[in-house]
Amino acid sequence: MSFFHIVSVGFVVAIIAAAAWFLTPKGKDQVLIRSSVALALTCCYLMWAITYLAQLHPLIAPRRADLRFED
């Protein structure tokens, strides 16, 4: 199930980046705007994906601290 979420959100981000690429108004800063939007979307997607996967599959299993160990 997690693979579907990662791919589907990546697909949505790619569509938004493509739309921003083609809908950027012409001008002397067109390349700068395109690059900035693409970079911002990529960074936000990577941050979300890493956080999502880290919570879904933690490296260290949580332990309860309020339990007493029996002798």
N, C-alpha and C positions, 0 to 999 in steps of 0.2 A: 504494500500500500504506500510506503514512503517513496518508492521509486516513481510512482504515478504523480505524487504531489510535486516532487522535485522537477520532473520533466514538464508537467503542465504549467507550473509557474514560470519555468524557463521559457516555455513556448510563448506565454503571455508577454513576458519581458522582451523577448525577441520581436514580437509583433509591435509593441510600443516603440522599441528602438528603430524598427524599420519605418514606422509611421513618422517618427520624429526626423529621421533621415530625409524622407521625401517631402515633408511638410515644412521644413526649415525655410524661412524666407530668404530670397537671394540678397546678397550684399557682400561687403568686404569681410564680414565676420562669420560667414556661413560655415566654413570649415571648423572654426573654433566652437561654434554652437553645436554642430553635429558631434564633434569629438567629445565635448563636455557632457552632452546628454547621454551618449553611448557609454562613456566611462562611468558616469553617475549611476546609470541603470545597472551596469555590470557589477559595480561595487556593492550596490544595495542588494542585488540578487545573491551574490556570493556570501555576504554577511548573513542574510536570511537563511540560505541553504546550510551554511556551516552551523549556525545556531540551532536550526531545526534538527539536523542530523545528530548534533551533540546531545540534544535532549532526548532524542529517540533511541540512540544507542550509546549510553554513557560508558566511558572507559572504566570508571570506578563505581562499583555498586554501592548505593547508599546503605548505611547501617544505622539502626536506632541506637541512640546513646542512653536512653532511659531504662534499658533492660539490665537486670542483674544476671550475672553468669552463675549457674549452679555449680557447687563444689562436688 
